[in-house]
Amino acid sequence: MKLFFKILVGIFVLLLIIFVASWLWLKSTAPKYSGEVKLQGLNQPAEIIYDDFGVPHIYAQNAHDAYFAFGYAQAQERLFQMEMIRRATSGRLSEILGEDLLPIDKKMLTLSIRKTAVENARRVFKNADAEFKKQTLAYLDGVNSFIDEGNLPVEFTLIGFEPEHFTPEDVYTAIGYMALSFTSALSLEPMTTYIYQKLGEDYLKDLGIDSASNAQLYNPNKELTFLNDLSGNLQTYLPVPVWEGSNNWVMSKDRSESGKVLLANDTHIAYSQPAVWFEAHLNYPGFEMFGFYLAGVPFALIGHNNNYGWGLTIFPFDNMDLYREKVNPENPNQYLFAGTWKDYEIEEYAIQVKDKESVPFHIQNTIHGPILNQAFDNISSVEESPISFWWALNKVKTTALQALYEINNAQNLETFEKATSLVDIVGLYIVYGDNDDNIACWATGKIPIRSHTVNSKLILDGSDSTTMIKGFYSFDKNPKLINPEDGFIGTSNNAPHRVDGILYPGYYYPGYRARRIRELADSQPKWALEEMKRIQNDVKSERDKKIRDLVVGYTDIEKIKSKGPVYMQAMNRLTEWNGEYDVQSTGATIYTSMLYHILKLAMEDELGEDQFKKTVNSVTLRSSIETLFFNEDSPWWDNIN
């Protein structure tokens, strides 16, 4: 008995030792929010104060030390996120996670984000002659200082690898990843082409797509499966959530009770752990910024100081195109363009795989961009019809990093506007307000110039030179609004006004959110800061009330009554619903379920189950639901079964 007791005590002590050792080890890998750290690379002492929300407030005596400290602070909380973004966009996930990640690596290598990032970084950082380069390098030195300390986050130990130092190439990679996560075209163009090829042009009209003159009808039976799969494929694999919409608005001093400009921003990015945004406050002589940053990027995307502030939403113009290429039947290494057979440019890769031999992989490049077939296995059966991918990110010598620096360091309205002109590879609506009582909004990004005969929402004929992008509009053709007389500017990913009659194709959200924000803003002459939260937290949809009224008007109430009291109770809740999406709203729940099932009945017979699931949540359908419901002659309402 004593021996048994001693064994139990021994086991207990051993487990306690293991528990304590594990706890101490885990604690050593956790971020440190107090104490003193001596870092090689700081020129003078810097201070990081964490507030009750865990936000770092960085006080330094010069720019170099502020960004060095910021890089260190961000790395100790987000290093693994930074590493996963770097590896995902570089096609290096299989190296640490095994062969199951090979499909993702092939897709990301094909999109060429890392290749383009390396080219841009080497071009820009040939020397460190500009302040934005110096601050970027200081930030990276801070990140790498944390890596060199060796107290890495627990994920690195669990997976069994150590991160490499971060470089300017990695900053441009993170920016490229941001551009991808803000883009819809890669998933939506195959979807709309699928609908056109299977059903015809009439079915696109109620989805806001008016012309199909450039769509290629080549071997549609084989390709329908590919288009169905591609329209929902890639974004499943993104390691950081994609954009799902946003709101921002700004009011002039005349609309403000304080006599100062009011600015609000509400970015709709899906929840994740860790979060997408990293909040931080930097202060050094001559500079102060409280901003929201992305992991791996040294300058704030959203921010404010005592002089000005800005917020952003996505300006979802179309900066991606897909092309169907024609292969030379006598030479599979050539494709047709403008009547001439051209050779593919080939890139060779060896993808490293954990505990396995490396896997060879090659990418075929056309004048439009890379061929997707090698990465998307579901189209390997239609090799005679490869699909190539044009993306502004891979065609522009980007100034995006400099743009963010200039935005963070603007002095007034004019310098801020000049900074927004440097935003090129992603479309943003940037709203602005300052202490000089200016308010403004710029739609940023390099907008492609296309022939008026090109429908960029469909897959185009790669052999036809008239479908090629002809260049980019100059920034003065981008929509903007500065100091309007009514003292209000707001955006909600909705379509912009035309500039000189130019129509910019895009995947715009319906205008009902923007209209609702405007309705609330105009409901009283002046606003206080706290009252702005009422607009931000508003959950009412006038559009959905209109659709509800339409459906109720067509409903046979007697038939509902015959179903029983529960059905009638549900009908009453729907009829009484005020259009607000409160968490406890039964009416809202019934309406959304009803809407889904009506769309399912209308569209699934044409699309099939899988494609309907992809279509029902798309920007294209969400933008056109109202048009569809109020057009009783739409072919979608026909039951083809």
C-alpha positions as CSV (number, residue, x, y, z in Angstrom):
1,M,0.0,0.0,0.0
2,K,2.8,2.4,0.9
3,L,4.5,1.5,-2.4
4,F,1.3,2.3,-4.3
5,F,0.9,5.6,-2.5
6,K,4.6,6.5,-3.3
7,I,4.0,5.7,-7.0
8,L,0.9,7.9,-7.0
9,V,2.8,10.7,-5.4
10,G,5.6,10.3,-7.8
11,I,3.3,10.4,-10.8
12,F,1.6,13.5,-9.3
13,V,4.9,15.2,-8.8
14,L,6.0,14.3,-12.3
15,L,2.8,15.7,-13.8
16,L,3.1,18.8,-11.7
17,I,6.7,19.3,-13.0
18,I,5.6,18.8,-16.6
19,F,2.6,21.2,-16.1
20,V,4.8,23.9,-14.5
21,A,7.5,23.5,-17.1
22,S,5.0,23.7,-19.9
23,W,3.3,26.8,-18.3
24,L,6.7,28.5,-18.0
25,W,7.6,27.7,-21.5
26,L,4.2,28.9,-22.9
27,K,4.6,32.1,-20.8
28,S,8.0,32.7,-22.3
29,T,6.5,32.6,-25.8
30,A,3.7,35.0,-25.0
31,P,4.0,38.7,-25.9
32,K,5.5,40.9,-23.2
33,Y,3.5,44.0,-22.1
34,S,5.8,45.3,-19.4
35,G,9.4,45.5,-18.4
36,E,12.5,46.7,-20.3
37,V,14.2,45.2,-23.4
38,K,17.6,46.1,-24.7
39,L,17.6,46.0,-28.5
40,Q,20.5,46.3,-30.9
41,G,19.3,48.8,-33.5
42,L,17.6,51.4,-31.4
43,N,19.5,54.7,-31.5
44,Q,17.8,56.2,-28.4
45,P,15.4,54.9,-25.8
46,A,11.8,54.3,-26.9
47,E,8.8,53.6,-24.8
48,I,5.8,51.3,-25.6
49,I,2.8,51.7,-23.4
50,Y,-0.1,49.2,-23.7
51,D,-3.5,50.5,-22.9
52,D,-6.5,48.5,-21.4
53,F,-7.4,47.3,-24.9
54,G,-3.9,46.0,-25.6
55,V,-3.1,48.8,-28.1
56,P,0.6,49.8,-28.2
57,H,1.3,53.5,-27.9
58,I,4.9,54.0,-29.1
59,Y,6.9,57.1,-28.1
60,A,10.3,57.6,-29.6
61,Q,12.7,60.4,-30.2
62,N,13.1,59.9,-34.0
63,A,11.3,58.1,-36.9
64,H,13.8,55.3,-37.1
65,D,13.3,54.2,-33.5
66,A,9.5,54.6,-33.7
67,Y,9.3,52.3,-36.6
68,F,11.8,49.9,-35.2
69,A,9.8,49.7,-32.0
70,F,6.6,49.3,-34.0
71,G,8.0,46.4,-36.0
72,Y,9.1,44.7,-32.7
73,A,5.7,45.3,-31.1
74,Q,3.8,44.0,-34.1
75,A,6.0,40.9,-34.5
76,Q,5.6,39.7,-30.9
77,E,1.8,39.5,-31.5
78,R,1.5,38.9,-35.2
79,L,4.7,37.1,-36.4
80,F,2.9,33.8,-37.2
81,Q,0.2,35.7,-39.1
82,M,2.9,37.5,-41.0
83,E,4.7,34.3,-41.8
84,M,1.5,32.6,-43.0
85,I,0.7,35.5,-45.3
86,R,4.3,35.4,-46.7
87,R,4.2,31.6,-47.2
88,A,0.7,31.5,-48.6
89,T,1.4,34.1,-51.3
90,S,4.9,32.7,-52.0
91,G,3.7,29.1,-52.6
92,R,5.6,27.8,-49.5
93,L,2.9,26.3,-47.3
94,S,3.7,22.7,-48.2
95,E,7.2,23.3,-47.0
96,I,6.0,23.4,-43.4
97,L,2.5,21.8,-43.5
98,G,2.9,19.0,-45.9
99,E,1.7,17.8,-49.3
100,D,-2.0,18.5,-48.6
101,L,-1.2,22.2,-49.2
102,L,0.3,21.7,-52.6
103,P,-2.9,22.8,-54.5
104,I,-2.8,26.1,-52.6
105,D,0.9,26.6,-53.3
106,K,0.3,26.0,-57.0
107,K,-2.5,28.5,-57.1
108,M,-0.6,31.2,-55.3
109,L,2.5,30.7,-57.5
110,T,0.3,31.0,-60.6
111,L,-1.2,34.3,-59.4
112,S,2.4,35.6,-59.3
113,I,2.0,37.8,-56.2
114,R,5.4,36.9,-54.8
115,K,7.2,37.2,-58.2
116,T,5.7,40.7,-58.6
117,A,6.6,41.7,-55.0
118,V,10.2,40.7,-55.5
119,E,10.4,42.7,-58.8
120,N,8.9,45.8,-57.2
121,A,11.0,45.6,-54.0
122,R,14.3,45.2,-55.9
123,R,13.3,48.1,-58.2
124,V,12.3,50.4,-55.3
125,F,15.0,49.4,-52.8
126,K,18.0,49.6,-55.0
127,N,18.9,52.3,-52.5
128,A,17.4,53.8,-49.4
129,D,17.3,57.4,-50.6
130,A,13.7,58.2,-49.6
131,E,12.2,58.5,-46.1
132,F,9.6,55.9,-46.8
133,K,12.3,53.4,-47.6
134,K,14.3,54.2,-44.4
135,Q,11.2,53.8,-42.2
136,T,10.3,50.5,-43.9
137,L,13.8,49.2,-43.3
138,A,13.6,50.3,-39.6
139,Y,10.3,48.5,-39.2
140,L,11.8,45.4,-40.7
141,D,14.8,45.7,-38.4
142,G,12.4,45.7,-35.5
143,V,10.6,42.6,-36.7
144,N,13.9,40.8,-37.2
145,S,15.1,41.9,-33.8
146,F,12.2,40.0,-32.3
147,I,13.0,37.0,-34.4
148,D,16.6,37.0,-33.3
149,E,15.6,37.1,-29.6
150,G,14.4,33.5,-30.1
151,N,11.2,33.7,-28.0
152,L,9.0,32.8,-30.9
153,P,5.3,32.3,-30.7
154,V,4.2,28.7,-29.8
155,E,3.0,28.0,-33.4
156,F,6.6,27.8,-34.7
157,T,7.6,25.2,-32.1
158,L,4.4,23.1,-32.7
159,I,5.0,23.0,-36.4
160,G,8.7,22.7,-36.1
161,F,10.4,25.5,-38.0
162,E,12.0,29.0,-37.6
163,P,11.0,32.0,-39.6
164,E,13.5,33.7,-41.9
165,H,14.2,37.4,-41.6
166,F,11.7,39.7,-43.2
167,T,12.7,41.9,-46.1
168,P,11.1,44.6,-48.4
169,E,10.0,41.8,-50.7
170,D,7.8,40.5,-47.8
171,V,6.2,44.0,-47.3
172,Y,5.3,44.1,-51.0
173,T,4.0,40.5,-50.7
174,A,1.7,41.5,-47.9
175,I,0.4,44.5,-50.0
176,G,-0.2,42.1,-52.9
177,Y,-2.1,39.8,-50.6
178,M,-4.2,42.7,-49.5
179,A,-5.0,43.5,-53.2
180,L,-6.1,39.9,-53.7
181,S,-8.3,39.8,-50.7
182,F,-10.0,43.0,-51.8
183,T,-10.9,41.6,-55.3
184,S,-14.0,39.8,-56.5
185,A,-13.3,39.3,-60.2
186,L,-11.5,36.1,-60.1
187,S,-14.5,34.3,-58.6
188,L,-17.2,36.3,-60.3
189,E,-16.2,36.4,-64.0
190,P,-16.3,32.6,-64.2
191,M,-19.7,32.6,-62.5
192,T,-21.2,35.1,-65.0
193,T,-19.6,33.3,-68.0
194,Y,-21.1,30.0,-66.6
195,I,-24.5,31.5,-66.5
196,Y,-24.2,33.0,-70.0
197,Q,-22.8,29.8,-71.6
198,K,-25.5,27.6,-70.0
199,L,-28.5,29.8,-70.1
200,G,-27.9,32.7,-72.5
201,E,-27.7,36.5,-72.4
202,D,-31.3,37.1,-71.2
203,Y,-30.4,35.5,-67.8
204,L,-27.6,38.1,-67.2
205,K,-29.8,41.2,-67.7
206,D,-31.4,41.0,-64.3
207,L,-28.0,40.5,-62.8
208,G,-26.8,43.9,-64.1
209,I,-24.8,42.5,-67.0
210,D,-26.2,43.9,-70.2
211,S,-23.9,42.7,-73.0
212,A,-22.3,39.4,-73.7
213,S,-20.7,40.3,-77.1
214,N,-17.2,39.3,-76.1
215,A,-18.0,35.9,-74.4
216,Q,-16.4,33.0,-76.2
217,L,-18.6,29.9,-76.8
218,Y,-15.9,27.3,-77.2
219,N,-16.6,23.7,-76.1
220,P,-19.1,24.8,-73.4
221,N,-20.1,21.3,-72.3
222,K,-16.5,20.5,-71.0
223,E,-15.9,23.9,-69.6
224,L,-19.1,24.3,-67.6
225,T,-17.7,22.1,-64.8
226,F,-14.5,24.2,-64.7
227,L,-16.3,27.5,-64.6
228,N,-18.6,26.2,-61.9
229,D,-15.6,25.1,-59.7
230,L,-13.4,28.1,-60.3
231,S,-16.1,30.6,-59.3
232,G,-15.9,29.4,-55.7
233,N,-12.4,27.9,-55.5
234,L,-9.6,30.1,-54.7
235,Q,-10.8,32.3,-51.8
236,T,-11.5,29.2,-49.8
237,Y,-7.8,29.0,-49.2
238,L,-6.9,32.6,-48.2
239,P,-5.3,32.7,-44.7
240,V,-6.8,36.2,-43.9
241,P,-10.5,36.9,-44.5
242,V,-11.6,38.6,-47.6
243,W,-13.4,42.0,-47.8
244,E,-17.1,41.7,-47.5
245,G,-18.1,45.4,-47.9
246,S,-17.6,48.6,-46.0
247,N,-19.1,52.0,-45.1
248,N,-17.5,55.4,-44.6
249,W,-18.7,58.9,-44.4
250,V,-17.6,62.4,-43.4
251,M,-19.6,65.5,-42.4
252,S,-18.4,69.1,-42.6
253,K,-18.1,71.5,-39.6
254,D,-21.6,72.9,-40.5
255,R,-23.1,69.5,-39.9
256,S,-21.3,69.0,-36.6
257,E,-22.3,70.2,-33.1
258,S,-18.7,70.7,-32.2
259,G,-17.9,72.8,-35.3
260,K,-15.3,70.3,-36.3
261,V,-15.4,67.7,-39.1
262,L,-16.8,64.3,-38.2
263,L,-15.5,61.1,-39.9
264,A,-16.7,57.5,-39.5
265,N,-15.4,54.2,-41.0
266,D,-16.8,50.7,-40.8
267,T,-14.7,48.1,-42.6
268,H,-16.6,44.8,-43.2
269,I,-13.9,42.2,-43.1
270,A,-14.8,38.8,-41.8
271,Y,-13.9,37.9,-38.2
272,S,-10.6,36.0,-37.7
273,Q,-8.2,35.1,-35.0
274,P,-5.9,36.9,-35.0
275,A,-7.8,39.9,-36.4
276,V,-7.0,41.5,-39.7
277,W,-6.3,44.9,-38.3
278,F,-3.5,45.8,-35.9
279,E,-4.2,49.0,-34.0
280,A,-1.2,51.2,-32.9
281,H,-0.3,54.7,-32.0
282,L,3.1,56.2,-33.1
283,N,4.6,59.4,-31.7
284,Y,7.9,61.1,-32.3
285,P,8.9,64.8,-32.8
286,G,7.0,66.2,-35.7
287,F,4.8,63.1,-36.2
288,E,1.8,61.4,-34.6
289,M,-0.5,58.8,-36.0
290,F,-3.2,56.6,-34.5
291,G,-3.9,53.9,-37.1
292,F,-5.0,50.5,-38.2
293,Y,-2.3,48.5,-39.8
294,L,-2.0,45.2,-41.7
295,A,0.4,42.5,-40.5
296,G,3.7,43.0,-42.4
297,V,3.0,46.6,-43.6
298,P,4.7,49.5,-41.7
299,F,2.2,52.3,-42.5
300,A,-1.5,52.7,-41.5
301,L,-4.3,52.0,-44.0
302,I,-6.8,53.9,-41.8
303,G,-5.8,56.6,-39.3
304,H,-6.0,60.0,-37.7
305,N,-4.0,62.6,-35.8
306,N,-4.7,66.1,-34.5
307,N,-4.7,67.5,-38.1
308,Y,-6.6,65.1,-40.3
309,G,-8.1,61.7,-40.5
310,W,-9.2,59.3,-43.2
311,G,-11.1,56.0,-43.7
312,L,-11.6,53.6,-46.5
313,T,-14.0,51.3,-48.3
314,I,-13.4,49.2,-51.3
315,F,-13.9,50.9,-54.7
316,P,-14.6,47.6,-56.5
317,F,-13.8,48.5,-60.1
318,D,-12.7,45.5,-62.3
319,N,-8.9,45.3,-62.5
320,M,-8.8,41.6,-63.4
321,D,-9.7,39.9,-66.7
322,L,-9.8,36.2,-67.8
323,Y,-9.0,35.1,-71.3
324,R,-9.7,31.9,-73.2
325,E,-6.5,31.2,-75.2
326,K,-6.3,29.2,-78.5
327,V,-3.5,26.7,-78.7
328,N,-1.6,25.9,-81.8
329,P,-2.7,22.4,-82.8
330,E,0.8,21.7,-84.3
331,N,2.7,23.1,-81.3
332,P,1.1,23.0,-77.8
333,N,3.7,25.5,-76.5
334,Q,2.2,28.3,-78.6
335,Y,-1.0,30.3,-78.4
336,L,-2.8,32.6,-80.9
337,F,-2.8,36.4,-80.5
338,A,-3.6,38.9,-83.2
339,G,-3.2,36.4,-86.0
340,T,0.3,35.2,-84.8
341,W,1.4,32.2,-82.9
342,K,3.3,33.2,-79.8
343,D,5.5,31.0,-77.5
344,Y,4.5,30.7,-73.9
345,E,7.1,32.1,-71.5
346,I,7.8,29.3,-69.0
347,E,8.6,29.6,-65.3
348,E,10.0,26.6,-63.5
349,Y,9.6,26.0,-59.8
350,A,10.5,23.2,-57.3
351,I,7.9,23.3,-54.5
352,Q,9.4,22.1,-51.3
353,V,7.2,19.6,-49.4
354,K,7.6,18.6,-45.7
355,D,9.1,15.1,-45.4
356,K,8.8,14.6,-49.1
357,E,10.7,15.2,-52.3
358,S,10.3,18.5,-53.9
359,V,7.5,18.7,-56.6
360,P,8.3,20.3,-60.0
361,F,5.8,22.9,-61.2
362,H,5.8,25.1,-64.2
363,I,3.7,28.2,-65.2
364,Q,2.9,29.2,-68.8
365,N,2.7,32.9,-69.3
366,T,0.9,34.7,-72.2
367,I,0.8,38.3,-73.2
368,H,-2.3,38.5,-70.9
369,G,-0.7,36.8,-67.9
370,P,-0.3,33.2,-66.5
371,I,-2.3,30.2,-67.6
372,L,-4.5,29.0,-64.7
373,N,-4.8,25.4,-65.9
374,Q,-1.7,24.0,-64.3
375,A,-2.9,25.2,-60.9
376,F,-6.6,24.5,-61.2
377,D,-6.7,20.8,-61.7
378,N,-10.4,20.8,-62.6
379,I,-9.6,22.3,-66.0
380,S,-6.8,20.0,-66.9
381,S,-9.3,18.0,-69.0
382,V,-9.8,21.1,-71.3
383,E,-6.1,21.7,-72.1
384,E,-7.1,22.7,-75.6
385,S,-8.8,25.8,-74.1
386,P,-6.4,27.3,-71.4
387,I,-7.6,30.2,-69.4
388,S,-5.1,33.1,-68.8
389,F,-5.3,35.7,-66.1
390,W,-4.7,39.5,-66.5
391,W,-4.4,41.4,-63.2
392,A,-3.3,45.0,-62.7
393,L,-1.1,44.0,-59.8
394,N,1.2,42.1,-62.2
395,K,1.2,44.8,-64.8
396,V,2.0,47.9,-62.7
397,K,5.2,49.2,-61.2
398,T,3.5,49.8,-58.0
399,T,3.8,52.9,-55.8
400,A,1.5,51.5,-53.1
401,L,4.1,51.5,-50.3
402,Q,5.0,55.1,-51.0
403,A,1.3,56.0,-51.2
404,L,0.7,54.7,-47.7
405,Y,3.7,56.6,-46.4
406,E,2.6,59.8,-48.0
407,I,-1.0,59.4,-46.7
408,N,0.4,58.9,-43.2
409,N,2.6,62.0,-43.6
410,A,0.3,64.4,-45.4
411,Q,0.3,68.1,-44.4
412,N,-3.0,69.3,-45.9
413,L,-5.7,68.5,-48.4
414,E,-3.4,69.0,-51.4
415,T,-0.6,66.7,-50.2
416,F,-3.2,64.1,-49.2
417,E,-4.8,64.1,-52.6
418,K,-1.4,63.8,-54.2
419,A,-0.7,60.8,-52.0
420,T,-4.0,59.1,-53.0
421,S,-3.0,59.4,-56.6
422,L,-0.1,56.9,-55.8
423,V,-2.6,54.2,-54.8
424,D,-2.6,51.9,-57.8
425,I,-3.1,48.2,-57.4
426,V,-6.3,48.2,-55.3
427,G,-9.4,50.3,-55.6
428,L,-10.3,52.3,-52.5
429,Y,-12.8,55.0,-51.7
430,I,-10.8,57.1,-49.3
431,V,-12.8,59.7,-47.3
432,Y,-10.9,62.6,-45.6
433,G,-11.5,65.4,-43.1
434,D,-9.1,67.9,-41.6
435,N,-8.8,70.8,-39.1
436,D,-9.0,73.3,-42.0
437,D,-12.7,72.1,-42.3
438,N,-12.1,70.3,-45.6
439,I,-13.9,67.1,-46.4
440,A,-13.2,65.0,-49.5
441,C,-13.4,61.5,-51.1
442,W,-11.2,60.0,-53.8
443,A,-11.7,56.8,-55.7
444,T,-8.2,55.4,-56.0
445,G,-6.5,52.8,-58.1
446,K,-5.4,52.5,-61.7
447,I,-8.5,52.0,-63.7
448,P,-8.0,49.9,-67.0
449,I,-8.9,51.4,-70.3
450,R,-11.0,48.8,-72.3
451,S,-12.6,48.9,-75.6
452,H,-16.3,49.9,-75.4
453,T,-17.1,46.5,-77.0
454,V,-15.5,44.5,-74.2
455,N,-17.6,43.1,-71.4
456,S,-15.0,42.6,-68.7
457,K,-17.4,40.5,-66.5
458,L,-17.1,37.6,-68.9
459,I,-14.2,35.4,-70.0
460,L,-12.7,37.1,-73.2
461,D,-11.3,35.8,-76.4
462,G,-7.5,35.8,-75.9
463,S,-6.7,35.7,-79.6
464,D,-8.6,39.0,-80.3
465,S,-6.2,42.0,-79.7
466,T,-9.2,44.3,-79.4
467,T,-10.0,42.7,-76.0
468,M,-6.6,43.8,-74.6
469,I,-6.3,46.4,-71.9
470,K,-5.2,49.6,-73.7
471,G,-3.6,51.3,-70.7
472,F,-4.9,53.1,-67.6
473,Y,-6.8,56.3,-67.1
474,S,-4.9,59.1,-65.5
475,F,-5.8,59.9,-61.9
476,D,-7.8,63.0,-62.9
477,K,-10.4,60.6,-64.5
478,N,-10.9,58.9,-61.1
479,P,-14.1,59.9,-59.4
480,K,-13.7,62.4,-56.5
481,L,-15.7,64.9,-54.4
482,I,-14.2,67.8,-52.4
483,N,-16.1,70.1,-50.1
484,P,-19.7,69.6,-51.4
485,E,-22.2,72.3,-50.5
486,D,-24.4,69.9,-48.5
487,G,-21.4,69.0,-46.2
488,F,-21.7,65.3,-46.5
489,I,-19.9,62.5,-48.4
490,G,-20.5,58.7,-47.9
491,T,-19.6,55.5,-49.7
492,S,-20.7,51.9,-49.4
493,N,-18.9,50.1,-52.2
494,N,-21.6,51.5,-54.5
495,A,-21.0,52.5,-58.1
496,P,-19.4,56.0,-58.6
497,H,-20.5,58.9,-60.6
498,R,-19.1,59.1,-64.1
499,V,-16.2,61.3,-65.0
500,D,-16.3,62.8,-68.5
501,G,-19.0,60.1,-69.3
502,I,-16.7,57.2,-68.6
503,L,-18.3,54.1,-67.2
504,Y,-16.1,52.0,-65.0
505,P,-17.0,48.3,-65.0
506,G,-16.9,46.8,-61.5
507,Y,-18.5,44.6,-58.9
508,Y,-20.4,47.3,-57.1
509,Y,-22.7,46.7,-54.2
510,P,-26.3,48.0,-54.4
511,G,-26.9,51.5,-53.3
512,Y,-29.3,50.9,-50.5
513,R,-26.6,51.1,-47.8
514,A,-25.4,54.4,-49.1
515,R,-29.0,55.7,-49.3
516,R,-29.8,54.6,-45.8
517,I,-26.7,56.3,-44.4
518,R,-27.6,59.5,-46.3
519,E,-31.2,59.2,-45.1
520,L,-30.0,59.1,-41.5
521,A,-27.5,61.8,-42.0
522,D,-30.2,64.1,-43.3
523,S,-32.6,63.3,-40.5
524,Q,-31.1,66.0,-38.3
525,P,-29.2,69.2,-39.1
526,K,-26.2,68.6,-36.8
527,W,-24.5,65.6,-35.3
528,A,-22.4,64.9,-32.2
529,L,-19.6,62.3,-32.2
530,E,-21.5,59.9,-29.9
531,E,-24.6,60.2,-32.1
532,M,-22.6,59.0,-35.1
533,K,-22.6,55.6,-33.5
534,R,-26.3,55.4,-34.2
535,I,-25.7,55.6,-37.9
536,Q,-22.8,53.0,-37.6
537,N,-25.0,50.6,-35.7
538,D,-28.1,51.0,-37.8
539,V,-29.5,47.7,-39.1
540,K,-32.5,48.8,-41.1
541,S,-33.0,48.0,-44.8
542,E,-35.6,49.9,-46.8
543,R,-34.8,47.7,-49.8
544,D,-35.8,44.5,-48.0
545,K,-39.0,46.1,-46.7
546,K,-39.9,46.8,-50.3
547,I,-39.2,43.2,-51.3
548,R,-41.2,42.0,-48.3
549,D,-44.2,44.1,-49.3
550,L,-44.0,42.8,-52.8
551,V,-43.9,39.2,-51.7
552,V,-46.7,39.7,-49.1
553,G,-48.9,41.2,-51.8
554,Y,-48.6,38.1,-53.9
555,T,-49.2,35.7,-51.0
556,D,-52.4,33.7,-50.7
557,I,-53.4,34.4,-47.1
558,E,-56.1,31.8,-47.0
559,K,-53.7,29.1,-48.1
560,I,-51.3,30.2,-45.3
561,K,-54.2,29.9,-42.8
562,S,-55.0,26.4,-44.0
563,K,-51.5,25.3,-43.1
564,G,-52.1,26.0,-39.4
565,P,-51.6,28.6,-36.7
566,V,-47.8,28.4,-36.7
567,Y,-47.7,29.4,-40.4
568,M,-50.1,32.3,-39.9
569,Q,-48.0,33.5,-36.9
570,A,-44.9,33.5,-39.1
571,M,-46.8,35.4,-41.7
572,N,-47.9,38.0,-39.2
573,R,-44.3,38.4,-37.9
574,L,-43.1,38.9,-41.5
575,T,-45.8,41.4,-42.2
576,E,-45.1,43.4,-39.0
577,W,-41.4,43.4,-39.6
578,N,-40.0,46.9,-39.7
579,G,-37.0,46.1,-41.9
580,E,-34.5,46.1,-39.0
581,Y,-32.0,43.2,-38.5
582,D,-31.9,43.2,-34.7
583,V,-30.3,40.0,-33.3
584,Q,-33.7,38.9,-31.7
585,S,-35.8,39.9,-34.8
586,T,-38.0,37.0,-35.7
587,G,-39.3,38.9,-38.7
588,A,-35.8,39.4,-40.1
589,T,-35.1,35.6,-39.7
590,I,-38.3,34.7,-41.5
591,Y,-37.6,37.2,-44.3
592,T,-34.0,36.0,-45.0
593,S,-35.1,32.4,-45.0
594,M,-38.0,33.3,-47.3
595,L,-35.7,35.2,-49.6
596,Y,-33.2,32.3,-49.8
597,H,-35.9,29.8,-50.7
598,I,-37.6,32.0,-53.3
599,L,-34.2,32.5,-55.0
600,K,-33.5,28.8,-54.7
601,L,-36.9,28.0,-56.4
602,A,-36.2,30.5,-59.1
603,M,-32.6,29.7,-59.9
604,E,-31.6,26.2,-58.9
605,D,-33.5,24.6,-61.7
606,E,-31.3,26.6,-64.2
607,L,-28.0,26.6,-62.3
608,G,-28.0,23.3,-60.4
609,E,-27.4,22.9,-56.7
610,D,-23.6,23.7,-56.6
611,Q,-23.6,26.7,-58.8
612,F,-26.7,28.1,-57.0
613,K,-24.9,28.0,-53.7
614,K,-22.0,30.0,-55.2
615,T,-24.3,32.5,-56.9
616,V,-26.7,33.2,-54.1
617,N,-23.9,34.8,-51.9
618,S,-22.2,36.7,-54.7
619,V,-21.9,40.4,-55.0
620,T,-23.5,40.1,-58.5
621,L,-26.8,38.7,-57.1
622,R,-26.8,40.8,-53.9
623,S,-26.5,43.9,-56.2
624,S,-29.4,42.9,-58.4
625,I,-32.0,41.3,-56.0
626,E,-34.3,44.3,-56.1
627,T,-34.2,44.5,-59.9
628,L,-34.9,40.8,-60.2
629,F,-37.9,40.8,-57.8
630,F,-39.5,43.8,-59.5
631,N,-39.2,42.3,-63.0
632,E,-42.0,39.7,-63.2
633,D,-41.0,38.9,-66.8
634,S,-37.5,37.8,-65.9
635,P,-36.6,34.4,-67.3
636,W,-35.4,33.4,-63.8
637,W,-39.0,33.1,-62.7
638,D,-39.7,30.4,-65.3
639,N,-39.7,26.8,-63.9
640,I,-37.8,25.0,-66.6
641,N,-38.4,21.7,-64.9
